[in-house]
Amino acid sequence: MPLSPLEHDRRYGELDQVIRAYAGQPADDTPDKPSQALTAYLRHTWHTRPWALATAETQLREYARNPPGRLRLRLGEFYAIPDVGLPESDIEQWLTCLADHIQHSVETGEAPPPATPTTHWEWHARFPELAQFLGGWFSQDMPDEFDDHDAAVDDYRSSTAPQRVARLVGELHELLTLTLEESDYALAVAELGMEVDPPAPYAPSGWFALVAERLSGTRAQYGPPPQGDAK
């Protein structure tokens, strides 16, 4: 029978987080250099859950040493490594390489410096509520569900717990402090699941700032500044 959620998390929970970081990314780790995917995982996990790194190292190494045998494969009592573009014969060596990099990072304290997210996984891990907001309320169906962007924002606020709304406001401010180029904010919008353009005449960063103001109650509604307004 398949693993229970508790048993899955106990044996493979953090290994699964590492593997998820490779979604859309090449598994091109070498003994001398971690991949972009693993670097993103290390950067985010050092910042948010540093204690999980030791668990990741243990679970990766244990899986590499004891891959599922025929019985466990037949019963479904194992974690299936998704296709990461490597031959099956190379998976165990690759998992060991990941474990070695994580062990080195923990033992030396060498962590990737803070940076803008570089992978799809890292964008979602760092801005989970923003991803929920953009992907849930601003999909390609948004024009059929709401009269305009204002209506979608108001629906999110009225249907979401205040604590989560506050979390979204914080994530919006954090994103804006990255001071990215506008093209990079457009990339962030796409990575986080928004499938429609921001309302005219706003670019993504300007719209993010106005949504944060609207949700925090510091602005009655967003839209083009009044004529003659200095800002």
HELIX and SHEET records of a PDB file:
HELIX    1   1 PRO A    5  ARG A   20  1                                  16    
HELIX    2   2 GLN A   36  THR A   48  1                                  13    
HELIX    3   3 ALA A   52  ARG A   65  1                                  14    
HELIX    4   4 ARG A   70  LEU A   75  1                                   6    
HELIX    5   5 GLU A   88  ASP A   90  5                                   3    
HELIX    6   6 ILE A   91  THR A  108  1                                  18    
HELIX    7   7 HIS A  120  ARG A  126  1                                   7    
HELIX    8   8 PRO A  128  TRP A  137  1                                  10    
HELIX    9   9 MET A  142  GLU A  145  1                                   4    
HELIX   10  10 HIS A  149  SER A  159  1                                  11    
HELIX   11  11 PRO A  162  LEU A  176  1                                  15    
HELIX   12  12 GLU A  182  GLU A  191  1                                  10    
HELIX   13  13 PRO A  204  SER A  216  1                                  13    
END                                                                             
